[in-house]
Amino acid sequence: MSPDAGPRDSDAPPSSDSSAGVSSADEIDEQSQSARGTPSRPGDDALSDPAGTDPTESAADASAGTESTVGEATAVSGIVSRTREKYHFGRRHTLVGVVAFTVAALVLRTVALGGRIFHWDEGRVGYWILRYHETGVHEYRPIVHGPFLPIVNDWLFALLPVSDFTARLPVAVIGALLPLSVWLFRERLRNTELVALAALFALNPLLVYYSRFMRNDVLVAALSFVALGFVVRGFDTGRLRYAFPAAFSLGLAFTMKENAILYVLCFLGAGALLADHRLIAARARGESARAVFGQWRAATASRLLAHGPTPRASLGRVVGTAVGAAAVFLGVVLFFYAPRPDLWQAFATPSMLPGVVDAGTVGAAEKFVDTWAGGSHQDHPYLPYLHDLAETLVYGAPAVIAFGLLGVAVDRYGIRGDGPREIVTFATYWAVASLFGYPIATDIQAPWAGVHVVLPLAIPAAAGVGFVVASARDALDSRDAVSVGLAALVVLAAFSGVVAANAAYFNSASEEDKQVLQWAQPANDLKPTMEVVGDVAAANEGTDVLFVGTRPPGGDGQVFYVRNESSLRTAPPGGPAWHDRLPLPWYLEQYGANVTSSAPDAELGEVLADAPPVVIAKDYDRDEVAAELSGYTAFEHDFRLWNDRVVVFVDTERLREVAPEYAKRGEPVE
């Protein structure tokens, strides 16, 4: 990437020339040496003594010249020292700012993390994690995405109590650490921009909400970004060792969700466009394409041969690093994708190892292709999905959009600095590709897809914030009160909007926030009812919960009914309608409830003649079910954001035994 064109002040980064990797301190040293008159060629410092010159005068002149040179060198040295101190002072404060926003992100993501009831998708994944935790049996199923959460949460459940909080904790922590990763780009962004980027990652409502959600999107976004950061850091410093954390991070991203491959494609595509930019710029300068490619080959060869005392040793280190990084990537992927308990059994029975390796690599890739690349999940109209994603971004990331557009304009047209900087251009192409690509890649209209657009767009947005801050600083220096006020108003409005949005979406389960929330989100008041169900089940013997199977009005499908409840012990579940119960199976499994269901065509009188203490039905069956029950209390709740309600009937006597106060909230069934 090209050098940063910004001014060399305390807010400017070190040189971002990827072929040099020279720090600002090094540049300052070179400038100071030049100022002191350090010769650039041998012999330039030799003084000739013209004939007839008075030796005394020559000695006096030399003495005066020496004093002048010493004084000049001292002055320059002082300037260099002060500049260095100012630069490092700014960098230290930048790091403090980045860390502060990381801490703020952690607080935002962990406070009351278990307050919102599980979403349908959380309940699905959570249930199978619980089953894996109990049975030790797990294999990759592309429909529930990567194995990272099942594996990690299985370990976590061995250390902490199983709860909504614990299940969401890995996503919250990784989402909170995303702001810290901006430090990897410190050669590419100005100090203000680094802090701004950390703030955007920490406070953006979409990133906050879906970091408090047990789903893989924030995970894969964060680890892909970290992998890119380590690659960029490696280019900026010329150090091969960054290849290993980059490979590890990218390997983890691939274990989180299959769209990690889309991140790699976006990186490659944006990189190709930057190469095209360089080629066009070179042609504009009158250079031939052949000459440009020759320069690139020479620069590549120079980099490859700069890692050892000899070309052979250098190439050996490069190849060794590449092989090692590939091994790290494949090792991470294999460890997570390998089926359990086969992986552990292979250590005792080595003959199983080839099969385990195949299942964790080639087999997993084939499953992915069959489900996502070769399936019908993308057979949907494009424009409604694009509209839905755009609407989510408008409601969930207005500040990122506004500052992002400003940052693109400011950087691209050189309004600040010479521009455009390649890091901003790269992120812009990445964001545009994600905006128009995810409506094709996703299988449902889901607001969490906006995470993959917000992440890259935050980089030009940080440039936009940096421009506003720099403009305010310049206006303050020139005592331009109007400009200072306008800049302050812009920042205050953006901050207020972010705070208001986070306050609105924080643990929200309301239809009013449907632009950011996904439809399959139950109401929060269902959660305490399920806790009461757990208490009732714990005090009961035999069947605890009955789901009343039914058919939706005007439809011939089945709801709540599972022909064989024992099929739910291992994935995939037996049909036909287990998924309609979600997220309730997550809670019932935690409570150890004994669950059954009735067929949609069964006679309710027979089914409910000896009903268990808890009966769960759809709202449109409430009257019929209530007519067959006596001595129960009904609790009706929104089961989705709209057009879906569920009724939980609890035996009143049992209810009064475990939660007498809560019994007053329901409606008695006589």
N, C-alpha and C positions, 0 to 999 in steps of 0.2 A: 504494500500500500504506500501511497505517496506521503511525503512529509506533511505535517500539519502546517497550514499556511497562516495560522494565527499569530498574533504578536508575542514576542518573547518577554512576557511579563510574568508576574507571580501566578497568573491564571493560565499560563500556557504550558502544554505538556512537553516532555522531551521530544526529540525528533522522532517522527513516526515513519521514517524511511526504513522500510523493511530490509533493504539491502545493506544498511549501515548499522543500525542499532546503536547510534551514538547518543549519549545522554547530554542534557543541557550543560551539565557541569563540564563535560569534555569539550563542548563547543566554547564554553567560557574560557577554558584553559588555552585553546587554540587562539582565540581572539586576544587574550592577554599577552601570549607569546608574540603575536604579530605586532601588538602595540609597543612592546618593549624593543622591537627591532630585531627579533630573532631571525637570522639569515635563512632564506629559503633555498639557496644553492651554495655549495662550497666556494669560497673565495670572495663572496659578495661582501664579507666583512673586512677585507684587506684594505688598509688605507695607504694610498701612495703619497710620498713626500716630494712635492715639486721642487725642482732645483732652485736654489737661492732662498729657501725658506729659512727663517731664523729658528734655530732649534729651541730657543727659549720661548718664542711665541708659540711654536708647535706644542711644546710641553704645556704652556698655559691653556692653549685652546683645548688640548686633550683633557686637561684637568677639568676645565669648565664643561666640556662635553660629557665627561664621566659623571660630574655632579648632576647635570641635566638629565642624563639617562637614568641615574639612580632615582632622582626625584620623580621622573615620569613612571618608572617601574613601580615605585612605591604607591603612587596615586592609582595606577591601573590595578595593582594588587588589592588595594582597598576597595575599589569598585567591584572587582571580581568577588572578593570575600563577602561584601554586602549583598551582591546579586545572588550568590550561592545561598547565603543565609535566608534571604527573602524567598527563594525558590523552595528550599527544603521546609521553611516555615509554612508556606502555602500547602505543600504536599502533606505535611503532618496534619494540618487542620482539615484537609480534604479527607484523609483517612478517618479522622475522628468523625466527620460528618457522615461518611459512608457507614461506619460502625453504628453510629447513633440511629440512623434510619433502619439498619438491620435489627437493632434491638426493638425499635418501634414496630417493625414488621412482625417480630416474634410475639410481642404483646397483642397486637391486633388479631393474630391468627390463633392464639391459644386461650385467650380469655373467653370463658363460657363456650368453649369449643363443642361441648356436648349439648348445648341448649336447643339446637334445632333437631327435630325428629329426622330420622334417616329418610333420604330420598329413595325412590324405587330402585335406582341403580346401585346406590350404596347398600340397600338391603339385599339385593341379589348377590353382589360380590361378598358382602359381609357374611351371609349365610354359608356360602361355600368355604370361606375361610374358617368358620367355626367347625364345619364338618371335617376339613383337613386337619384342624387342630386336634380333633378328637380321634380321627382314624389314621392319620399319617399318610393318607393316600391323596396324591395330587398329580395332575398332568395338565399341560397347557391346553386351554380351550380358547381359541381366538375370539369367540363371541363375548367373552368377559375380559378380553385384552391381556396384557402381559402378566407374568407371574410374580412381579416384584411385590405388589401389595400382599398377596397370599403368603409368600415366603416370609417377608419382613414382619407382617402382623402376627403370624404364627409364633415367631420368636417373642414379639412384644407381649402377646397374650400369656406367655409363660412367665413374664416378669410383672405385669400390671393387670389389674382387674379388667375383664372384658366389658367394654362400654363404648358408647358413641365417641367419647373423648379419646379413648385409647386407639380406636380404629382409625380416627382421622389424624392422629398425631404425626405419623410420618409425612403426610402431605403438608401439614401445617409447618413443620420444622424445615422441610426442604424449600417450601415456598417462602418462608421467612429468611432463609439464607441467600435467596436469589439476589437481593440488593448488594450483598458482600461481593458477589462475583464481578461486579462492575470494575473492581480494582484491577482485574486482569487486562483491562483496556486502557490503562493509565498512560500508555504511550500514544494513544489515538485520540483521546478526548481531553479537553481542558478541565481544569480543576472544578470549575462551576458546573460543567456538564456531567462530570462524574457524580457529584453530589445530587444533581438534578435527576440523573438516571436512577440512582439508588432510591431517591424519594418517590419517583414514579413507580418503581417496582414495589416499594413498600406500601404505598397508599392507594394505588389504582383499585377501584371497587371490584372490578372483575377478577383481578388477581387475588384480592383479599377474600372474596366470597368463595372462589373455587380452590383456594388454599385451605379453606375450612370445610372441605367436601372430600369424602373418600373416593376420589376418582383420579385417573392417571394423567389428565391433561396438564395440570401444573407441573407434575413430576417430569414428564417427558420434555416439556418446554424448558424448565430450569436446567436439567442435565444436558440438553442439547446446547443451550446457551453457554454453559460452563465449558463444554467440550470445545466449542468455537473459541472461547476466551483463552483456553490453554494453547490452542493452535496459533492464535494471533500473538500470544505472549512468546511462543517459541520463535516465530518469525521476527518479532521485535528485538529479542535478545540474542538470537542466533544459537540458542542452547537446545540441544536435542532432548534433554531430560523432560521437557514439557510434553513430549509425545506420549509418555506413559499415563499421566493423569488425564490427558485428552482421550486416550483410548479407553481408559477405565470409565470416564464420564459418559462417553458415547455408548459403551457397552451397557451401562446401567439404563440409559435412555431407551435402548432397544428392548430391555426387559420390562419396561413400563407400559409402552403402548406402541402399536405397530406403525403409527405415523411418524416415528423417529426417522423412517426412511424418507419421508417428505422433507424433513429438516435437512438431511444430507443433500437431497436434490435441490432444495432452495439455495443452500450454500454453494453448490457447484454452479447452478444457473447464475446466481448473482456474481460469482467470481468470474464466470465466462464473460458476462456483460462488462465487468470492470476491465478485463483484458481487452475487450473490443474498444472501450473508451481510450485506453492507452494507445492502441494501434491507430485509432482515428486522430488522436492528438499528435502523434508522431508524424502521420501523413500531412497534417496541417502545417507542421514545421518544415515540411519539405523532405523528410526522411523516407526512404523506400521501405516497403514492407520487409524485404530481405534483410535490410540493415537492422530493423527493429527486432526481427526474430533472432538475428545474430547476437544482438545485445542481450536478449533474454537468455539465449543459450550460454553466453559467457557469464552472465550473472548467476545463473543456476549452477554452472560448473564451479564458479568461485565459491559459492555457498557450500556445495557438496565437498569441496576440497579444503575447507577451513576448519575441520574438526580433528585434525591430527597433525603430527610433525611431517608426515609424508602423504602424498595423494593416496597411496595404498591403505595406509592406516586410517585416513579420514573416511574413505569409502567403506572400509570395514566397520567403522563406528556407525556410519549412517545405515548400512544394511542391517547391522546388529540391532540398532534401535528400531528400525522398521519391523523386523521380525519379532522383537520383544513386544512392541506395541500391539501388533496383530495378535500375538499370543495372549496378551492381557485382555483384549477385546473379546476374543473367542472364549477365553476362560470364564469371563463374567457371564457371557451369554449362555454357555453350557451349564454353568452352575445353577442358574435360575430356571432354564428351560428343561433341564433334565427331570424326568418323572420321579416322584417319590412314592414308595421307599426304594425304588430301583437304584437310585444314585448311591444310597448308603449301602445297599446290599452288594453293589459292584465292588466295594472295597474289600469285602470278604470273599467274593466270588469274581475274580478277574475276568472270567469268561463272559460275564454280563456286560463288561465295559464297552465293547464295540456297539452293542445295541443301545446302551444308555447314551453314548456319544451321538449316535445317529438320531435318536429320538430328540435330543436336546439341540441339534443343529439342523440337519437336513429335514428331519421329520417335522420339526417346528415350522420351518420355512414352507414346507408343502402344505401344512395346515393353514398357514396364513394366506397363501395364494388361493387355496380352495375356498376359504371363507370370505376374504376381503377383495383380493385382486380378481378372482374368477367368479365370484358370487353375484347376487343380484341386489346387493345392499346399496348400490349407487344408481339404481333404476328409479329415478325420481326427477321431477321438473327442476330445472336449474334456477330460474328467476325467483320463485318463492323462497328458496333456500338462501339465495344471495340477499334478498330483501330482509329476511329474518336475521342474518348475520349482521348486516348493516345497521338494523334497528338496535340490536344488542350493543353494538359499539357506540352508537349515539347516546344510549342511556347509561351504559356501563363504563365508557371511557371518553367522555367529551373533552376533558383536558388533554389527554394524549392525542386526540385527533387534532384539536386546535393548535397546540404547540408543535405537533408533528408536521402539519402543513406549513407552519411558520418556519420551522427548522429546515425543511427541505428547500424552501425558497431562499432563506438567508444563506444557507451553505452552498446551494447549487449556483447561485448567481453572485457569489462573492460579496454579499452585503457586509459580512464580517470576515476579514481575512481574504485570501485569494480564492479559495474554494474551487471546485467542490472537493471535499475530503472523501476519500474512498470508503471510510467506515460508515459515513452517513449515507452515501449513495448505495453501498452494499445493503444496508439495513432497509433502505427505501424499496429497493427491488424485492427484497425478501418479504416485506410487509405486503406489497402489491400482489405478489404471487400467492401469498397466503389468503388474502382477501378474496381473490377470484378463484382460488383453487379449492378451498375447503368446502364450498357449497357442492362441489363435485365429489370430494373424498368422503364426506360425512354421510351417514346413513339415516339420520334423523335431524329434525330442526332442533338444535341444542345450543343454548347460549354459551356453553363452555368452549365451543369452537372459537369464540372471540379471543380467548387467551392466546391463541397462536398468531393472531394479528397484532394484539396489543404489545406482545413481547418485542418484535422487531421495530414496530412503530415508535416505541419508547426511545430509541436511540436518536432519530431526528427530532423527537419531542424534547429530549434533553438539550439538543443544540438550540431549539427554539427558546427554551427557558434560559439557557446561557446567554442568548442574544438579548432577551428582555433585561436580565440582571446587569449585563455589561452596559446596555443603553442607559439604565437607571444610574449606574455608577458614573458614566460619562456626564450625564445630565446633572448629577449631584456636584461633580467637580466644576462644572461650568455654571452652577447655581441656576439651572433651568428648572424651576419649581413645577411648571406645568408638565414637563416630560417625566419628572420624578413621580409626580402624582399619578399620571397615566400608567406608568410601569407598575407602581405599587397597587393600583386598582386592578390591573390585569392579574397580577400574582395573587392578590387577595381573593378575587372572584374565583379563580381556579381552585385555590385552596378551600374556600368555603364550599364550592360545589363538590369537591372530593369528600370533605367531611360529611356533608349532608347525604351524599349517596351511600357512603359507608354506614352511616347511622340508619338509613332506610333499609339497606339490604342485610344488615347484621342479623343473622339467624332468622331472616324473614322466611315465611311460608305463606305469603299473601299473594292473591291474584293481582293486586295493585302493582307488584314488582315483576310481572310476568316477562318483561323484556330481558331481565337478567336471570330470573329463575326458570327452571325447566318444568314443563307441565306436570310431570309425575311426582310432585312434591306434596305430601300430606300436610294437613294442618298441625301445628304444634300442640294443640290441645288433645290430640290423640295419644301423645306420648305418656302423660300421667295415667291415662286409662289403661294403657298396656302395662304400666308398672303395677297397677292394681291387679290386672289379670295375672301377672307373674306371682304376686303374693297369694292369690286365690289358688293358682296351680300348685304352688309349693305346699299348701295345706290340704290338697286334695289327693285322693287315690283313684287310680283308674284313668279314664279319658277326661282330659281337662278342657279341651277346646273343640268345638264342632264348627266347621265352615259349612254354611248352607249353600250347596251347589245350586246354580241358577242359570237362566238364559237372559241376556239383556233384552229389554223391550224392543220388539221389531227385529230381533236378530236370532240366528240359529246357533250361535257359538255357545261355549260353556264357560262359566265363571266359578272360581274357587274349588272346583271338583278335581280330585286326584284319585284315580282308580286304585292305585297301590301306594299308600303312604310310605311303605318301606323303601320305595324307589328313591326317596329323597335322602337316603343315607350317603349315596355317592353320586357325583355328577355323571351325565346330565340327568335332570329330574324327569320322572315319569309324567306323562300328560294326564289330562290335556290342559289344565288351567291353573297350574301352580303359580305361574308368574303373576296372575291377577291378585294374589294375596300380598305381594310385596308392598312395603318392607316388613310386614308383620312377622314372617318367618325368622327374620334376624332376631327379633325380640323373644319370640316363643322358644327359639333354640337356646338362647341364653338362659331362659327360665327353666329349661328342661321340661317344657310342657308336652303332654301326650296329646297329639293332634289327630283328628280324623275329619272326614267330610262326607256329605251326602250327594247322591246323584241328582242332577237337575230335575229328572222326571219322577223322583221318589215322592211318595205321599208324605207331606209335612207332619200329619198327625202321627204316623208311624215313626218317622225320624225323630220327632221331638217328644215322643211318649216318655222316654227316660233320658231327658237331655242332660248333658254335662253342665257344670257350673258356669261355663262361658260358651255363648253361641254368637257367631259372627255372621252377619248377613248384609246384603246390599240394601240401600234405603228403599228401593222400589219393592222389596219383599218385606218391609218392616211390619206392615199391618197383618199380613198372613202369618208371619212368624210369631208376632206378639199374641195373636189369637190362640196359638197352641202352647204358649208359655204362661205360667202363673208364678208369681213370687219372684220376678226378675226386675232388674233396673236397666233401662236402656240409655246408652250414650251414643249420640250420633255425631259424626265428624266428617269434615271434608277429607276425602281420600286422595284427591288430586287438586290442583289449583282451581279447576272448574269442572262442572258436569260429572262429578263422581263423588258419592258419599257412601259411608259405611256405618253400620250400626253394630255396636258391641253390647250384647245382653249379658248381664252378670247376675248370678243368683244373689238375691238381696240379703239373705241370711249370711251367706259367706262374705259378701261385701261388707256388711256391718261388722263382721268379726275382724277383718284385716284393715279396713279403711272406713270407719264410721262417718267421718267428716266428708269424705269424697262421695259417699252414697247420696248426699243431699244434692249433688250436682246433676244427677241423672233423673230420668223420668220413670216412675214406677209403672210396671206392667201388671195389671190386676188379672 
